[in-house]
Amino acid sequence: MCIIRISLTTALLAAFLTLSATQLLAVDKQEGMKVQTPDKLALDNGRTAVLIMDYQNDIVGMLPEKEQMPLLEKAGVILKEARQAGLPVIYIVVRFREGFPEISPRNKLFSSLKESGRLREGTPGAEIHPKVAAQPGDIVVTKRRVGAFNSTDLETILRAKNIDTLVLFGIATSGVVLSTVRRAADMDYKLLVVSDACADRDKEVQRVLTDKILPMQATVVTTEEVVKAIGRKTGMREGK
């Protein structure tokens, strides 16, 4: 089991940090790269959705035990506020069919899953963690790759709901979070990444991504900040 966990983490870092280690260090040394959070975030609740990504038993279990409950509690706070405000809550989960027909032997990240049987549909490990379980009215989107838009109908759902702003968080920051932000930014979504509801086994990677890389394309906020923004219910869109 330990070997599987290490291989997954290593593959996440290798496959989805699109900048090289040298480039990351160069960015880390640059001044003024971090984007400051506005004093008051303004969200149009009618056009904002919350994405909770890969909060599944097997994936949460990859984190140190002492970190799991605080992370789940923060996610729960965001979800509760979002539901009370009427925001769509969308769960992104990664699951594979029996026999893992979606996984190519050329896929460095997922090839070990086929051997281990992890994240197979119908297994306990592939289920959403019970502390943040989906509620009636929530949407569950299943993906076969890392990014939330890859191999899914997420874009169709967002377009149907006229969503232009995404509040997102997930595990791992170097995997689903980074991949989803890159794709969503290219699609011109306004993005808020909730840093303390994201996690990565590599703390330095987490720091560099949330402090230096993700702010280039998203506003990085805390759980407290995004809950306040959702609760303001301004109904005002950026630019109005």
C-alpha positions in Angstrom: 0.0 0.0 0.0 2.8 2.4 0.8 4.4 1.8 -2.5 1.2 2.6 -4.3 0.7 5.8 -2.4 4.3 7.0 -3.2 3.9 6.2 -6.8 0.7 8.1 -7.1 2.1 11.2 -5.5 5.3 11.1 -7.6 3.3 10.7 -10.8 1.0 13.6 -9.9 4.0 15.9 -9.4 5.8 14.6 -12.6 2.8 14.7 -14.9 0.9 17.8 -13.9 3.4 20.4 -12.8 3.6 21.9 -16.3 6.5 24.1 -15.3 9.9 22.4 -14.7 11.5 22.4 -11.2 14.0 25.1 -12.4 11.1 27.3 -13.7 9.2 26.9 -10.4 12.3 28.0 -8.4 12.7 31.0 -10.8 9.1 32.0 -10.3 9.5 31.5 -6.5 12.3 34.1 -6.5 10.4 36.7 -8.4 9.0 39.7 -6.6 5.4 40.8 -6.9 4.2 37.6 -8.5 1.6 36.8 -5.9 -1.7 38.4 -6.6 -3.3 40.0 -3.5 -6.8 39.1 -2.6 -9.3 42.0 -2.7 -10.5 43.4 0.6 -14.0 42.4 -0.4 -14.7 39.6 -2.9 -17.8 40.2 -4.9 -19.6 37.1 -6.2 -22.7 36.9 -8.3 -24.3 33.9 -6.6 -26.5 33.4 -9.5 -23.5 32.7 -11.8 -21.2 31.0 -9.4 -20.7 27.3 -8.8 -18.6 25.4 -6.2 -16.4 22.5 -7.4 -15.2 20.0 -4.7 -12.7 17.7 -6.5 -11.5 14.2 -5.7 -12.5 14.2 -2.0 -12.8 10.4 -2.2 -11.9 7.9 0.5 -8.7 6.6 -1.2 -7.5 10.1 -2.1 -8.2 11.7 1.3 -6.4 8.6 2.8 -3.2 9.5 1.0 -2.8 12.5 3.3 -1.3 12.3 6.8 -4.1 11.4 9.2 -3.7 14.5 11.3 -4.4 16.7 8.2 -7.5 14.9 7.0 -10.1 16.1 9.5 -9.2 19.8 9.3 -9.4 19.6 5.6 -12.7 17.9 5.6 -14.1 20.4 8.1 -13.1 23.3 5.9 -14.7 21.7 2.9 -17.9 21.1 4.9 -18.1 24.8 5.9 -17.8 25.9 2.2 -20.4 23.4 1.1 -22.9 24.3 3.8 -22.6 28.0 2.9 -22.9 27.3 -0.8 -26.0 25.3 -0.4 -27.6 27.9 1.9 -26.9 30.6 -0.7 -28.3 28.4 -3.5 -25.0 27.9 -5.4 -24.7 24.7 -7.5 -22.4 22.3 -5.7 -20.6 20.0 -8.1 -18.6 17.0 -7.0 -15.7 15.9 -9.3 -14.7 12.3 -8.8 -12.2 10.1 -10.6 -13.5 6.5 -11.1 -12.8 3.7 -13.5 -15.0 0.8 -14.8 -14.4 -2.8 -14.0 -11.2 -3.9 -15.7 -10.0 -0.3 -16.1 -10.6 -0.1 -19.8 -10.0 3.7 -19.7 -6.4 3.3 -18.7 -3.6 3.0 -21.3 -0.3 1.3 -20.3 1.2 4.5 -21.6 -0.4 6.6 -18.9 2.3 7.0 -16.3 -0.1 8.3 -13.6 -2.9 5.8 -13.8 -1.2 2.6 -14.9 -0.5 1.7 -11.3 -4.2 2.0 -10.4 -5.1 -0.8 -12.8 -2.8 -3.2 -10.9 -4.0 -2.1 -7.5 -7.7 -1.9 -8.2 -8.0 1.4 -6.5 -10.7 3.9 -7.6 -12.7 1.3 -9.3 -16.4 2.1 -9.6 -18.4 0.5 -6.8 -15.5 0.1 -4.3 -15.5 2.0 -1.0 -12.3 3.8 -1.8 -13.8 5.4 -4.9 -16.7 6.8 -2.9 -16.9 10.4 -1.7 -15.8 10.8 1.9 -18.8 10.6 4.2 -17.8 13.8 6.0 -18.5 15.8 2.8 -21.1 13.5 1.2 -23.2 14.8 -1.7 -26.7 16.0 -0.8 -29.9 16.0 -2.8 -29.6 18.5 -5.6 -25.8 18.3 -5.8 -24.3 17.2 -9.0 -21.6 14.4 -9.3 -19.4 14.4 -12.4 -17.2 11.4 -13.0 -13.9 11.8 -14.8 -11.4 9.3 -16.2 -8.5 11.7 -16.2 -7.0 14.3 -13.8 -8.6 17.6 -14.8 -12.3 18.2 -14.1 -13.0 19.1 -17.7 -11.2 16.2 -19.2 -13.4 13.3 -20.3 -16.5 14.9 -18.6 -19.6 16.9 -19.4 -18.7 19.6 -16.8 -18.6 22.3 -19.5 -22.1 21.4 -20.7 -23.5 21.6 -17.1 -21.9 25.0 -16.4 -23.1 26.4 -19.7 -26.6 25.2 -19.0 -26.6 26.9 -15.7 -25.0 30.1 -17.1 -22.1 29.8 -14.8 -19.1 32.1 -15.3 -17.4 31.9 -11.9 -15.9 28.8 -10.2 -15.0 28.4 -6.5 -12.9 25.3 -6.5 -10.8 23.1 -4.1 -9.5 19.6 -4.2 -6.8 16.9 -3.7 -4.2 17.2 -4.9 -3.2 20.8 -5.6 -0.6 19.6 -8.0 -3.1 17.3 -9.7 -6.8 18.1 -10.2 -6.6 21.7 -8.9 -3.7 22.8 -11.2 -5.1 20.9 -14.2 -8.6 22.3 -13.7 -7.4 25.9 -13.2 -5.3 25.8 -16.3 -8.2 24.6 -18.5 -10.8 26.8 -16.9 -8.7 29.9 -17.2 -8.2 29.2 -20.9 -12.0 29.0 -21.1 -12.3 32.5 -19.5 -13.9 31.4 -16.2 -13.4 33.7 -13.2 -11.6 31.4 -10.7 -11.3 31.3 -6.9 -9.1 28.6 -5.4 -9.6 27.9 -1.8 -6.1 27.2 -0.6 -6.7 25.8 2.8 -9.3 23.4 1.4 -6.7 22.1 -1.1 -3.9 19.7 -0.1 -0.8 18.1 -1.5 1.6 15.6 0.1 4.5 17.8 -0.9 4.3 20.9 1.3 6.8 22.9 -0.8 4.8 22.2 -4.0 1.7 23.3 -2.2 3.3 26.5 -1.1 4.7 27.4 -4.5 1.5 26.6 -6.3 -0.8 28.5 -4.0 1.6 31.5 -3.5 3.1 31.8 -6.9 1.6 29.7 -9.7 -2.2 29.6 -9.3 -2.5 33.4 -8.6 -1.4 34.0 -12.2 -4.8 32.6 -13.3 -7.0 32.6 -10.2 -7.7 34.5 -7.0 -6.4 32.4 -4.2 -8.5 32.7 -1.0 -9.0 31.1 2.3 -12.2 29.3 3.5 -13.0 32.2 5.7 -12.7 34.7 2.8 -14.8 32.7 0.4 -17.5 32.0 3.0 -17.8 35.7 3.6 -18.0 36.4 -0.2 -20.8 33.9 -0.7 -22.7 35.2 2.3 -22.6 38.8 1.1 -25.2 38.0 -1.6 -24.4 41.1 -3.5 -25.7 39.8 -6.7 -23.2 42.1 -8.4 -21.1 40.9 -11.3 -17.6 42.1 -11.9 -17.6 45.3 -13.9 -21.1 46.4 -13.0 
